[in-house]
Amino acid sequence: MTDWIVPGWPAPPNVQALVTTRGGGFSGPPFATWNLADHVGDDPVAVAANRARLAPLLPGAPRWLAQVHGIDCIRADAVAGRTEADASWTGTPGVVCVVLTADCLPVLFCDREGTVVAAAHAGWRGLLAGVLESTVGALGRAPWELMAWLGPAIGPSAFEVGPEVRSGFVEGCPEDAAAFLSGRGGRWWADLYALARRRLRDAGVPAVFGGGFCTATDGARFFSYRRDGATGRMAALVWLDR
């Protein structure tokens, strides 16, 4: 059965959003089953069928991005072909912003009036570089008028990183030390949700919802690159009603 998550956030009624899971598609192993990415080695026929299964849930075709772990946030209305970016925004009803993830953190945004939305792909590289701050800036609203929802990502008990990752964050903000727990052999367990919440807070976004998922440990529902290597991708999508 096709399965998806509807974000639990107090968005205006004209703001619509969902996050797909791995269940209910046409892909075979190791992409089983609802893989929506066309760059991971899956059968293109299966990917097309999976995207067709998504279509009835949306007002139009998602504006797919070529994600590069950067910070660019572009207007989704202008996306055509292979457009490299890690976030997109729109104020146009019916235009669907989307990011693909399989451990990295998807973050959805809207304003309190329901006039703009955005979707951002925030792995540790993107978080450190400033993709969330870039997205907040691109929306053209005062940060305190925005809200954000944190979707399924690898959890803090499963995300082991090297000391260079921790140093990158802590050197920029000593407060980020609280998002890392000491692990084995000088490595660290990192909390992407805590790092994202701190950055959104400092960017002036007061209302942050979601979190609490773990793609790596919930293999029945989520793809996880860290767990499986070759795997599919979930989609996090947000749009304004027509």
C-alpha positions as CSV (number, residue, x, y, z in Angstrom):
1,M,0.0,0.0,0.0
2,T,1.3,3.5,-0.9
3,D,2.3,5.3,2.3
4,W,3.1,8.9,3.0
5,I,3.5,11.3,5.9
6,V,1.5,14.6,6.3
7,P,3.5,17.1,8.4
8,G,2.0,18.0,11.7
9,W,2.5,21.8,11.8
10,P,0.0,24.7,12.1
11,A,0.4,25.8,8.5
12,P,-2.3,27.9,6.9
13,P,-5.0,25.7,5.2
14,N,-3.9,26.6,1.7
15,V,-0.4,25.2,2.4
16,Q,-0.2,21.5,1.5
17,A,2.7,19.2,2.1
18,L,3.7,15.5,2.3
19,V,6.7,13.2,2.6
20,T,6.7,9.9,0.8
21,T,8.0,6.7,2.4
22,R,9.5,3.6,0.8
23,G,6.2,1.7,0.7
24,G,3.8,1.2,-2.2
25,G,5.9,1.6,-5.3
26,F,7.1,-0.5,-8.2
27,S,10.9,-0.7,-7.8
28,G,12.7,-3.9,-7.0
29,P,15.6,-4.5,-4.5
30,P,17.6,-2.6,-3.4
31,F,15.3,0.3,-4.3
32,A,12.1,-1.3,-3.0
33,T,9.7,0.0,-3.5
34,W,8.6,3.6,-3.9
35,N,11.8,5.1,-5.1
36,L,11.4,8.6,-6.7
37,A,15.0,9.3,-7.6
38,D,16.2,8.9,-11.2
39,H,19.9,9.1,-10.4
40,V,20.5,6.1,-8.1
41,G,20.7,3.3,-10.7
42,D,17.0,2.2,-10.5
43,D,15.1,1.0,-13.5
44,P,13.9,4.1,-15.3
45,V,10.6,2.4,-16.1
46,A,10.0,1.7,-12.3
47,V,11.0,5.3,-11.4
48,A,8.5,6.7,-14.0
49,A,5.8,4.4,-12.6
50,N,6.6,5.6,-9.0
51,R,6.4,9.2,-10.0
52,A,3.1,8.5,-11.8
53,R,1.8,7.1,-8.5
54,L,2.7,10.3,-6.8
55,A,1.0,12.5,-9.4
56,P,-2.6,12.2,-8.2
57,L,-1.6,13.6,-4.8
58,L,-0.2,16.9,-6.3
59,P,-1.6,19.8,-8.3
60,G,1.2,19.6,-10.9
61,A,4.6,18.0,-11.6
62,P,7.2,18.5,-8.9
63,R,10.1,20.7,-9.8
64,W,12.9,18.2,-9.3
65,L,16.4,19.5,-8.5
66,A,19.8,18.1,-9.1
67,Q,21.0,18.2,-5.5
68,V,24.7,18.9,-4.8
69,H,24.9,19.4,-1.0
70,G,25.1,23.2,-1.5
71,I,23.2,26.2,-0.3
72,D,21.5,27.6,-3.4
73,C,17.7,28.2,-3.0
74,I,16.1,28.9,-6.4
75,R,12.6,29.8,-7.4
76,A,10.8,26.6,-8.3
77,D,8.9,28.3,-11.1
78,A,12.1,28.6,-13.0
79,V,13.3,25.0,-12.6
80,A,13.6,23.3,-16.0
81,G,15.8,20.3,-16.9
82,R,18.8,19.6,-14.8
83,T,19.0,22.5,-12.3
84,E,21.6,22.2,-9.6
85,A,20.3,23.5,-6.2
86,D,19.5,22.2,-2.8
87,A,16.4,24.2,-2.0
88,S,13.5,25.8,-3.9
89,W,10.7,28.3,-3.1
90,T,7.6,29.6,-4.7
91,G,4.7,32.0,-4.1
92,T,2.8,30.6,-7.1
93,P,-0.2,28.3,-6.3
94,G,0.1,24.9,-7.9
95,V,3.9,24.9,-8.2
96,V,5.4,22.0,-6.2
97,C,8.7,22.4,-4.4
98,V,10.5,19.1,-3.7
99,V,13.7,17.6,-2.3
100,L,14.9,14.0,-2.3
101,T,16.5,12.4,0.8
102,A,17.6,9.1,2.3
103,D,19.2,10.2,5.6
104,C,19.7,13.9,5.0
105,L,17.2,16.2,6.6
106,P,14.3,17.6,4.5
107,V,13.0,20.9,5.8
108,L,9.8,22.4,4.7
109,F,8.9,26.1,5.1
110,C,5.9,28.4,4.8
111,D,4.9,31.8,6.1
112,R,2.0,32.4,8.5
113,E,-0.1,34.1,5.8
114,G,0.3,31.2,3.3
115,T,1.8,33.2,0.6
116,V,5.2,31.4,0.1
117,V,6.6,27.9,0.7
118,A,10.0,26.2,0.3
119,A,11.7,22.9,0.6
120,A,15.4,22.4,1.5
121,H,17.8,19.5,1.5
122,A,20.0,19.7,4.6
123,G,22.6,17.0,5.2
124,W,25.5,17.9,7.5
125,R,27.3,19.6,4.6
126,G,24.4,21.8,3.7
127,L,23.6,22.6,7.3
128,L,27.2,23.7,7.9
129,A,27.4,25.7,4.7
130,G,24.1,27.5,5.4
131,V,21.4,26.1,3.2
132,L,18.7,26.8,5.8
133,E,19.8,30.4,6.2
134,S,19.9,30.7,2.4
135,T,16.3,29.4,2.2
136,V,15.0,31.8,4.9
137,G,16.6,34.7,3.0
138,A,15.1,33.6,-0.4
139,L,11.6,33.6,0.9
140,G,11.5,37.4,1.2
141,R,9.6,37.5,4.5
142,A,10.7,38.5,8.0
143,P,12.0,35.3,9.6
144,W,9.6,35.6,12.5
145,E,6.7,35.3,10.0
146,L,8.0,31.8,8.9
147,M,7.6,28.3,10.3
148,A,9.5,25.1,9.5
149,W,8.9,21.4,9.6
150,L,11.7,18.9,10.0
151,G,11.1,15.6,8.1
152,P,12.5,12.1,8.3
153,A,16.4,12.0,8.7
154,I,19.0,9.8,10.2
155,G,18.6,10.0,14.0
156,P,21.2,10.9,16.6
157,S,21.7,7.3,17.7
158,A,22.6,6.2,14.2
159,F,24.6,9.1,12.7
160,E,28.3,8.6,13.4
161,V,30.7,11.3,12.0
162,G,34.4,12.0,12.2
163,P,35.9,14.7,14.4
164,E,36.3,17.1,11.5
165,V,32.5,17.3,11.2
166,R,32.1,18.2,14.8
167,S,34.9,20.7,14.6
168,G,33.4,22.4,11.6
169,F,30.2,23.1,13.5
170,V,31.7,23.9,16.9
171,E,34.3,26.3,15.6
172,G,31.5,28.3,14.0
173,C,29.2,28.0,17.0
174,P,30.4,26.5,20.3
175,E,26.8,25.9,21.3
176,D,26.7,23.1,18.6
177,A,28.8,21.0,20.9
178,A,25.6,19.9,22.6
179,A,24.5,18.2,19.4
180,F,27.4,15.7,19.5
181,L,28.0,12.8,21.8
182,S,31.3,11.0,22.0
183,G,31.5,7.7,20.2
184,R,34.0,5.1,19.3
185,G,37.6,5.8,18.3
186,G,37.4,9.5,18.4
187,R,34.2,9.6,16.4
188,W,30.9,11.3,17.3
189,W,27.2,10.8,17.2
190,A,25.6,13.8,15.6
191,D,22.0,15.2,16.0
192,L,21.0,16.7,12.7
193,Y,17.7,17.8,14.2
194,A,19.4,19.8,17.0
195,L,21.8,21.4,14.6
196,A,18.9,22.4,12.3
197,R,16.8,23.8,15.2
198,R,19.7,25.9,16.4
199,R,20.4,27.4,12.9
200,L,16.7,28.1,12.4
201,R,16.5,29.8,15.8
202,D,19.5,31.9,15.1
203,A,18.1,32.8,11.7
204,G,15.1,34.2,13.5
205,V,12.5,31.4,12.7
206,P,10.6,30.9,16.0
207,A,8.3,28.1,15.0
208,V,10.0,24.8,14.2
209,F,8.0,21.5,14.2
210,G,8.7,17.9,13.3
211,G,11.7,15.8,14.0
212,G,12.0,12.6,16.0
213,F,12.3,10.2,13.0
214,C,15.2,8.0,12.2
215,T,15.6,6.8,8.6
216,A,18.5,4.4,9.5
217,T,16.7,2.4,12.2
218,D,13.2,2.4,10.6
219,G,14.0,0.2,7.6
220,A,10.4,-0.8,7.2
221,R,9.3,2.8,6.3
222,F,12.4,4.7,5.2
223,F,15.3,4.5,2.7
224,S,18.7,5.0,4.3
225,Y,21.9,5.5,2.4
226,R,24.0,5.1,5.6
227,R,22.3,1.8,6.3
228,D,22.1,0.2,2.8
229,G,24.4,2.1,0.4
230,A,22.5,1.4,-2.8
231,T,19.0,2.6,-2.0
232,G,16.0,4.7,-3.1
233,R,15.0,8.2,-2.1
234,M,11.9,9.7,-0.4
235,A,10.4,13.0,-1.6
236,A,9.5,15.9,0.7
237,L,7.0,18.2,-1.1
238,V,5.2,21.4,-0.4
239,W,2.9,23.7,-2.4
240,L,0.2,26.3,-2.2
241,D,-3.3,25.3,-3.2
242,R,-4.5,26.8,-6.5
